[in-house]
Amino acid sequence: MSQSVVLGPRAAAPRRIAALALPALVVLAAEPLYVLVDTAVVGHLGRVPLAALAVGGTVLTLIAWLGAVVAYGTTGRSARRFGAGDRASAVAEGVQSSWLALGVGVLVALGMQVGGGALARTLAGGPGEVADAAAQWLRVAALGAPGLLLAAAGNGWLRGVQDMRRPLVYVLGPNLLSAVLCPLLVYPVGLGLVGSAVANVVAQTICGALFAGALIAERVSLRPRPRLIGQQLALSRDLLIRGVAFQASFLSATAVAARFGAAAVGAHQIALQLWFFTAMVLDALAIAAQSLVGAALGAGEDAAARDLARRIGLLGGVCGVAFAVLIAAGAGVVPGWFSSDPQVRDQAMLAWPWFVAMQPLAGVVFALDGVLIGAGDVRYLRNLTIVAALGGFLPAIWVAYGLGLGLGGIWAGLTLFVVIRLAALLLRLRSGAWAVVGAVR
């Protein structure tokens, strides 16, 4: 496999960005696309199973965010080493992040067996049918956490060395298998909601095993190195705190939606999973940014990194506008794909205008997030996310609850969250303080 890295003005060429972003797009879209299939399958079981999936799925999204922390931290560090011409050290970052991912995944799987019921009751607003069904789904689905996090670590180091082909195969295959298994297990086999969780576990376990095999094929030392793991933890700390701020916001939003009733939380699940899907697709540019910006700065090419940041931010905005047009056009049709309940569809329409309006803004935000992660400027991202969550999103959604503003109020809060982040990211980009060249930060 080639160890060359394209730097200088060519690094920011649209063809170079597309060569990394398009395969990443498929990889990123595979998991949320499967979740959309899952939501559509479960939605036709009835209002209670859909609401239970909304509660349990929110917790699984939290686990996926842990994976994003591992992947993003690994990509930045691996890309810098790869840009400096040291591919072996770039792969070594992947070995240590995989050990870290496996350990966290096992802890999560065990923790959900013990505390999944209490967590489901908290999010569902108390005991009841929704809480019981969500707890049952969550205990099964959490068994896929080790595979899910191993796959995230694998994606991280392979992106760092600019190998986008293997992640494409390793992620797409298991998710396609799971998309076929889900309706079979839910309906003909008769497992109902639990069948959805089993299909999740199958996909995530196979996916994790494939990425572990990729490391073995590299013929590098697989021995844990506590010192390097400690360095990764130091970087991941800021990304983790940032992720916690995100997840506190989304968990709170689900909790507030649940208090407006089963139809509201079901509609919130539909809109939120669609938003996660568009976010993941738009994040393909962020993946390209992490890889290319990290490699450029590792090679001392700060001018190339700045040019990349400008181009990727602009591309993010253009893609966001395209999504806004598509989502607006589907307003009267798309919610019906996921639920036949008229109350759920009516509730979804309360979130829809906000969902459309935030897309162009979010496209730029996600792209610039990738630039700063690739540059290792994660402390700024951490502080920004905390301020946006505590000063914007969380107060807005609880005010929506207190004033009875319903699902529209919740999604207005999410839009405010995106606006605050956009303003701060543009200021940081203009300052140039993020573009520090040299060794791994």
VEXDREN-2710 file (C-alpha; in Angstrom, 1 decimal):
% VEXDREN-2710
k/r/px/py/pz
1/MET/0.0/0.0/0.0
2/SER/1.4/3.4/-0.9
3/GLN/2.8/5.5/1.8
4/SER/2.8/8.7/-0.2
5/VAL/0.8/11.7/1.0
6/VAL/-0.5/14.4/-1.4
7/LEU/0.4/17.7/0.2
8/GLY/0.8/21.3/-1.0
9/PRO/-1.9/22.9/-3.2
10/ARG/-3.0/19.6/-4.6
11/ALA/-4.1/18.4/-1.1
12/ALA/-7.1/20.8/-1.3
13/ALA/-8.1/19.8/-4.8
14/PRO/-11.8/18.8/-5.1
15/ARG/-10.8/15.4/-6.5
16/ARG/-8.5/14.7/-3.6
17/ILE/-11.2/15.7/-1.1
18/ALA/-13.8/13.6/-2.9
19/ALA/-11.5/10.5/-3.0
20/LEU/-11.5/10.5/0.8
21/ALA/-15.0/11.9/1.4
22/LEU/-17.1/9.7/-0.9
23/PRO/-16.0/6.3/0.6
24/ALA/-16.3/7.9/4.1
25/LEU/-19.8/9.0/3.2
26/VAL/-20.9/5.4/2.5
27/VAL/-19.3/4.2/5.7
28/LEU/-20.8/6.9/7.8
29/ALA/-24.2/6.5/6.2
30/ALA/-24.4/2.7/6.6
31/GLU/-25.1/2.7/10.3
32/PRO/-27.7/5.5/10.4
33/LEU/-29.3/4.1/7.3
34/TYR/-29.7/0.8/9.0
35/VAL/-31.2/2.6/12.0
36/LEU/-33.7/4.2/9.7
37/VAL/-34.6/0.7/8.3
38/ASP/-34.9/-0.4/11.9
39/THR/-37.1/2.5/12.8
40/ALA/-39.4/1.8/9.8
41/VAL/-39.6/-2.0/10.7
42/VAL/-40.3/-1.4/14.4
43/GLY/-42.6/1.6/13.7
44/HIS/-45.2/-0.7/12.2
45/LEU/-45.3/-2.8/15.4
46/GLY/-47.1/0.1/17.0
47/ARG/-46.7/3.2/19.1
48/VAL/-45.2/1.6/22.2
49/PRO/-42.5/-0.4/20.4
50/LEU/-41.5/2.7/18.4
51/ALA/-41.3/4.8/21.6
52/ALA/-39.3/2.1/23.3
53/LEU/-36.9/2.1/20.3
54/ALA/-36.6/5.9/20.6
55/VAL/-35.5/5.5/24.3
56/GLY/-33.2/2.5/23.8
57/GLY/-31.8/3.9/20.5
58/THR/-30.9/7.2/22.2
59/VAL/-28.7/5.2/24.7
60/LEU/-27.1/3.2/21.8
61/THR/-26.4/6.5/20.1
62/LEU/-24.5/7.5/23.2
63/ILE/-22.3/4.3/22.8
64/ALA/-21.8/5.2/19.2
65/TRP/-20.6/8.7/20.3
66/LEU/-18.0/6.9/22.4
67/GLY/-16.9/5.2/19.3
68/ALA/-16.7/8.6/17.5
69/VAL/-14.4/9.9/20.3
70/VAL/-12.0/6.9/19.7
71/ALA/-12.2/7.2/15.9
72/TYR/-11.6/10.9/15.7
73/GLY/-8.8/11.0/18.2
74/THR/-7.1/8.1/16.4
75/THR/-7.5/9.7/12.9
76/GLY/-5.8/12.9/13.9
77/ARG/-2.8/11.2/15.6
78/SER/-2.4/8.6/12.8
79/ALA/-2.7/11.2/10.1
80/ARG/0.0/13.4/11.6
81/ARG/2.4/10.4/11.8
82/PHE/1.4/9.3/8.3
83/GLY/2.0/12.8/7.0
84/ALA/5.5/12.8/8.6
85/GLY/6.2/9.6/6.6
86/ASP/6.0/7.1/9.6
87/ARG/3.3/4.7/8.6
88/ALA/4.3/2.0/11.1
89/SER/3.7/4.5/14.0
90/ALA/0.4/5.5/12.4
91/VAL/-0.7/1.9/12.5
92/ALA/0.6/1.5/16.1
93/GLU/-1.9/4.2/17.1
94/GLY/-4.6/1.9/15.8
95/VAL/-3.4/-1.0/17.8
96/GLN/-3.5/0.9/21.1
97/SER/-6.9/2.6/20.3
98/SER/-8.3/-0.9/19.6
99/TRP/-7.3/-2.1/23.0
100/LEU/-8.9/1.0/24.5
101/ALA/-12.1/0.4/22.5
102/LEU/-12.4/-3.2/23.4
103/GLY/-12.0/-2.5/27.1
104/VAL/-14.6/0.3/27.1
105/GLY/-17.0/-1.9/25.0
106/VAL/-16.9/-4.8/27.4
107/LEU/-17.6/-2.4/30.3
108/VAL/-20.5/-0.8/28.5
109/ALA/-22.0/-4.2/27.7
110/LEU/-21.8/-5.4/31.3
111/GLY/-23.0/-2.0/32.6
112/MET/-26.2/-2.1/30.5
113/GLN/-27.1/-5.6/31.9
114/VAL/-27.0/-4.1/35.4
115/GLY/-28.3/-0.6/34.9
116/GLY/-30.2/-0.7/31.6
117/GLY/-33.6/-1.0/33.3
118/ALA/-33.1/2.1/35.5
119/LEU/-31.8/4.1/32.6
120/ALA/-34.8/3.2/30.4
121/ARG/-37.2/4.2/33.2
122/THR/-35.5/7.5/33.7
123/LEU/-35.6/8.4/30.0
124/ALA/-39.2/7.1/29.5
125/GLY/-40.4/9.3/32.4
126/GLY/-41.1/6.4/34.8
127/PRO/-42.2/2.8/34.8
128/GLY/-44.6/1.5/32.2
129/GLU/-44.8/-0.3/28.9
130/VAL/-42.4/1.9/27.1
131/ALA/-39.8/1.6/29.8
132/ASP/-40.1/-2.1/30.1
133/ALA/-39.8/-2.7/26.3
134/ALA/-36.9/-0.2/26.0
135/ALA/-35.0/-2.0/28.8
136/GLN/-35.4/-5.4/27.2
137/TRP/-34.2/-4.0/23.8
138/LEU/-31.2/-2.2/25.4
139/ARG/-29.9/-5.2/27.3
140/VAL/-29.6/-7.2/24.1
141/ALA/-28.4/-4.4/21.8
142/ALA/-25.6/-3.4/24.3
143/LEU/-23.9/-6.8/23.6
144/GLY/-22.8/-5.3/20.3
145/ALA/-20.8/-2.5/22.1
146/PRO/-17.4/-4.2/21.9
147/GLY/-17.7/-4.8/18.2
148/LEU/-19.1/-1.3/17.6
149/LEU/-16.2/0.4/19.4
150/LEU/-13.5/-1.9/17.8
151/ALA/-14.9/-0.9/14.4
152/ALA/-14.7/2.8/15.4
153/ALA/-11.0/2.4/16.3
154/GLY/-10.3/0.6/13.1
155/ASN/-12.0/3.3/11.1
156/GLY/-9.8/5.9/12.9
157/TRP/-6.4/4.5/12.0
158/LEU/-7.4/3.5/8.5
159/ARG/-8.6/7.0/7.8
160/GLY/-5.4/8.3/9.2
161/VAL/-3.3/6.4/6.7
162/GLN/-5.8/7.4/4.0
163/ASP/-7.1/3.9/3.3
164/MET/-10.8/4.3/2.7
165/ARG/-11.4/1.1/0.7
166/ARG/-11.3/-1.5/3.6
167/PRO/-13.6/0.5/5.9
168/LEU/-16.1/0.6/3.1
169/VAL/-16.2/-3.2/2.8
170/TYR/-16.0/-3.9/6.5
171/VAL/-18.9/-1.6/7.4
172/LEU/-21.2/-1.9/4.4
173/GLY/-21.3/-5.7/4.3
174/PRO/-22.4/-6.4/7.9
175/ASN/-24.9/-3.6/7.8
176/LEU/-26.5/-4.9/4.7
177/LEU/-26.8/-8.3/6.3
178/SER/-28.4/-6.8/9.4
179/ALA/-30.9/-4.8/7.3
180/VAL/-32.1/-8.1/5.9
181/LEU/-32.1/-9.9/9.3
182/CYS/-34.0/-7.1/11.1
183/PRO/-37.4/-7.6/9.4
184/LEU/-37.0/-11.4/9.3
185/LEU/-36.3/-11.6/13.0
186/VAL/-39.0/-9.0/13.9
187/TYR/-41.9/-10.5/11.9
188/PRO/-41.5/-14.1/10.5
189/VAL/-39.3/-15.3/13.3
190/GLY/-41.6/-13.5/15.8
191/LEU/-39.0/-11.9/18.1
192/GLY/-40.7/-8.5/17.8
193/LEU/-38.7/-5.6/19.2
194/VAL/-36.0/-7.9/20.5
195/GLY/-35.3/-9.1/16.9
196/SER/-34.3/-5.5/16.1
197/ALA/-31.7/-5.6/18.9
198/VAL/-30.3/-9.0/17.8
199/ALA/-29.8/-7.7/14.2
200/ASN/-27.8/-4.8/15.7
201/VAL/-25.6/-7.1/17.6
202/VAL/-24.9/-9.4/14.6
203/ALA/-23.8/-6.4/12.4
204/GLN/-21.6/-4.8/15.1
205/THR/-19.8/-8.0/16.1
206/ILE/-18.9/-9.0/12.5
207/CYS/-17.8/-5.4/11.8
208/GLY/-15.5/-5.3/14.8
209/ALA/-14.0/-8.7/14.0
210/LEU/-13.2/-7.5/10.4
211/PHE/-11.3/-4.4/11.7
212/ALA/-9.4/-6.5/14.2
213/GLY/-8.4/-8.7/11.4
214/ALA/-7.1/-5.7/9.5
215/LEU/-4.7/-4.9/12.3
216/ILE/-3.5/-8.5/12.4
217/ALA/-2.8/-8.4/8.7
218/GLU/-0.5/-5.4/9.2
219/ARG/2.0/-7.7/11.0
220/VAL/2.7/-5.1/13.7
221/SER/3.1/-5.7/17.4
222/LEU/-0.3/-6.2/19.1
223/ARG/1.1/-5.8/22.6
224/PRO/-0.7/-3.1/24.7
225/ARG/1.5/-0.1/25.3
226/PRO/0.1/1.7/28.4
227/ARG/2.2/4.9/27.7
228/LEU/0.7/5.3/24.2
229/ILE/-2.8/4.5/25.5
230/GLY/-2.3/7.1/28.1
231/GLN/-1.4/9.7/25.4
232/GLN/-4.5/8.8/23.5
233/LEU/-6.6/9.0/26.7
234/ALA/-5.3/12.5/27.3
235/LEU/-6.4/13.6/23.8
236/SER/-9.7/11.6/24.0
237/ARG/-10.5/13.3/27.4
238/ASP/-11.5/16.6/25.6
239/LEU/-13.3/14.7/22.9
240/LEU/-15.1/12.6/25.5
241/ILE/-16.2/15.7/27.5
242/ARG/-17.4/17.2/24.3
243/GLY/-19.3/14.0/23.5
244/VAL/-20.8/14.0/27.0
245/ALA/-22.1/17.5/26.4
246/PHE/-23.7/16.3/23.1
247/GLN/-25.2/13.3/24.7
248/ALA/-26.6/15.1/27.8
249/SER/-28.3/17.4/25.3
250/PHE/-29.8/14.6/23.2
251/LEU/-30.8/12.4/26.2
252/SER/-32.5/15.5/27.7
253/ALA/-34.3/16.1/24.5
254/THR/-35.6/12.6/24.4
255/ALA/-36.6/12.8/28.0
256/VAL/-38.6/16.0/27.4
257/ALA/-40.2/14.6/24.3
258/ALA/-41.3/11.5/26.3
259/ARG/-43.1/13.8/28.7
260/PHE/-45.2/15.1/25.8
261/GLY/-46.5/11.6/25.2
262/ALA/-45.8/8.5/23.1
263/ALA/-46.7/10.1/19.8
264/ALA/-44.3/13.0/20.5
265/VAL/-41.4/10.8/21.4
266/GLY/-42.1/8.5/18.5
267/ALA/-42.1/11.5/16.1
268/HIS/-38.9/12.8/17.8
269/GLN/-37.3/9.4/17.1
270/ILE/-38.1/9.7/13.4
271/ALA/-36.8/13.3/13.1
272/LEU/-33.8/12.7/15.2
273/GLN/-32.7/9.6/13.4
274/LEU/-33.1/11.4/10.1
275/TRP/-31.0/14.2/11.5
276/PHE/-28.3/11.8/12.6
277/PHE/-28.4/10.3/9.1
278/THR/-27.9/13.7/7.4
279/ALA/-25.2/14.6/10.0
280/MET/-23.3/11.4/9.3
281/VAL/-23.4/12.0/5.6
282/LEU/-22.3/15.6/5.9
283/ASP/-19.6/14.4/8.3
284/ALA/-17.9/12.6/5.3
285/LEU/-16.3/16.0/4.6
286/ALA/-15.1/16.2/8.2
287/ILE/-13.5/12.8/7.8
288/ALA/-11.6/14.0/4.7
289/ALA/-10.6/17.1/6.7
290/GLN/-9.3/15.1/9.6
291/SER/-7.1/13.0/7.4
292/LEU/-5.9/15.7/5.0
293/VAL/-5.4/18.5/7.6
294/GLY/-3.7/16.2/10.0
295/ALA/-1.3/14.9/7.3
296/ALA/-0.6/18.5/6.0
297/LEU/0.2/19.8/9.5
298/GLY/2.3/16.7/10.3
299/ALA/4.4/17.5/7.1
300/GLY/4.7/21.2/8.0
301/GLU/2.3/22.4/5.3
302/ASP/0.2/25.0/7.2
303/ALA/-0.8/26.8/4.0
304/ALA/-2.3/23.6/2.6
305/ALA/-4.2/23.1/5.8
306/ARG/-5.7/26.6/5.7
307/ASP/-6.7/26.1/2.1
308/LEU/-8.3/22.8/3.0
309/ALA/-10.3/24.4/5.8
310/ARG/-11.8/27.0/3.5
311/ARG/-12.7/24.6/0.8
312/ILE/-14.2/22.0/3.0
313/GLY/-16.2/24.6/5.0
314/LEU/-17.7/25.9/1.7
315/LEU/-18.4/22.3/0.4
316/GLY/-20.2/21.6/3.7
317/GLY/-22.5/24.6/3.3
318/VAL/-23.4/23.6/-0.3
319/CYS/-24.2/20.0/0.8
320/GLY/-26.3/21.3/3.6
321/VAL/-28.4/23.4/1.2
322/ALA/-28.9/20.3/-1.0
323/PHE/-30.2/18.3/2.1
324/ALA/-32.5/21.2/3.1
325/VAL/-34.2/21.1/-0.3
326/LEU/-34.6/17.4/-0.2
327/ILE/-36.0/17.3/3.3
328/ALA/-38.4/20.2/2.6
329/ALA/-39.7/18.4/-0.5
330/GLY/-40.3/15.2/1.6
331/ALA/-42.2/16.9/4.4
332/GLY/-45.6/15.4/3.6
333/VAL/-44.3/11.9/2.7
334/VAL/-41.2/10.8/4.7
335/PRO/-42.8/10.6/8.2
336/GLY/-45.3/8.1/6.8
337/TRP/-42.5/5.7/5.9
338/PHE/-41.8/5.2/9.5
339/SER/-45.2/5.2/11.2
340/SER/-48.8/4.7/10.1
341/ASP/-50.0/6.5/13.3
342/PRO/-51.5/9.8/12.3
343/GLN/-50.7/11.4/15.6
344/VAL/-47.0/10.5/15.2
345/ARG/-47.0/12.0/11.7
346/ASP/-48.7/15.2/12.9
347/GLN/-46.1/15.6/15.7
348/ALA/-43.2/15.1/13.2
349/MET/-44.5/18.1/11.3
350/LEU/-43.8/20.3/14.3
351/ALA/-40.1/19.5/14.1
352/TRP/-39.8/19.6/10.3
353/PRO/-39.4/23.4/9.7
354/TRP/-36.5/23.5/12.2
355/PHE/-35.0/20.3/10.7
356/VAL/-34.9/21.9/7.3
357/ALA/-33.6/25.3/8.4
358/MET/-30.6/24.0/10.3
359/GLN/-29.2/21.8/7.4
360/PRO/-27.1/24.5/5.6
361/LEU/-25.7/25.7/9.0
362/ALA/-25.0/22.2/10.2
363/GLY/-23.1/21.4/6.9
364/VAL/-20.6/24.1/7.7
365/VAL/-20.4/23.2/11.4
366/PHE/-19.7/19.5/10.8
367/ALA/-17.0/20.3/8.1
368/LEU/-15.2/22.7/10.4
369/ASP/-15.4/20.3/13.3
370/GLY/-13.3/17.9/11.2
371/VAL/-10.7/20.6/10.4
372/LEU/-10.1/21.3/14.1
373/ILE/-10.1/17.6/15.1
374/GLY/-7.5/16.9/12.4
375/ALA/-5.5/19.8/13.7
376/GLY/-5.7/18.5/17.2
377/ASP/-7.5/21.6/18.4
378/VAL/-9.9/19.6/20.5
379/ARG/-9.7/21.7/23.6
380/TYR/-11.4/24.6/21.8
381/LEU/-14.1/22.2/20.5
382/ARG/-14.7/20.9/24.0
383/ASN/-15.2/24.3/25.5
384/LEU/-17.3/25.5/22.6
385/THR/-19.7/22.4/22.9
386/ILE/-20.1/22.9/26.6
387/VAL/-21.0/26.6/26.2
388/ALA/-23.4/25.8/23.4
389/ALA/-25.0/23.0/25.3
390/LEU/-25.3/24.7/28.7
391/GLY/-26.0/28.1/27.4
392/GLY/-28.2/27.3/24.5
393/PHE/-29.6/23.8/23.9
394/LEU/-30.4/22.5/27.4
395/PRO/-32.1/25.7/28.7
396/ALA/-34.1/26.0/25.4
397/ILE/-35.5/22.4/25.6
398/TRP/-36.4/22.6/29.3
399/VAL/-38.1/26.0/28.7
400/ALA/-40.0/24.3/25.9
401/TYR/-41.2/21.7/28.4
402/GLY/-42.1/24.3/31.1
403/LEU/-44.1/26.4/28.6
404/GLY/-45.6/23.4/26.8
405/LEU/-44.1/24.3/23.5
406/GLY/-44.0/20.7/22.4
407/LEU/-41.7/19.1/19.8
408/GLY/-41.3/22.4/17.9
409/GLY/-39.7/24.0/21.0
410/ILE/-37.3/21.1/21.4
411/TRP/-36.1/21.4/17.7
412/ALA/-35.8/25.2/18.0
413/GLY/-33.4/24.5/20.8
414/LEU/-31.4/22.2/18.6
415/THR/-31.2/24.9/15.9
416/LEU/-29.9/27.4/18.5
417/PHE/-27.2/24.8/19.4
418/VAL/-26.0/24.7/15.8
419/VAL/-26.0/28.5/15.4
420/ILE/-23.8/29.1/18.5
421/ARG/-21.3/26.5/17.3
422/LEU/-21.2/27.9/13.8
423/ALA/-20.4/31.5/15.0
424/ALA/-17.6/30.3/17.2
425/LEU/-16.1/27.9/14.6
426/LEU/-15.9/30.7/12.0
427/LEU/-14.1/32.9/14.5
428/ARG/-11.6/30.2/15.3
429/LEU/-11.0/29.5/11.6
430/ARG/-10.3/33.2/10.9
431/SER/-7.8/33.5/13.8
432/GLY/-5.5/30.8/12.4
433/ALA/-4.6/29.7/16.0
434/TRP/-5.6/26.1/15.2
435/ALA/-3.0/25.6/12.4
436/VAL/0.0/24.4/14.4
437/VAL/2.5/22.3/12.4
438/GLY/4.8/19.5/13.6
439/ALA/4.6/16.4/15.8
440/VAL/1.4/14.9/17.3
441/ARG/-0.3/17.4/19.6
END
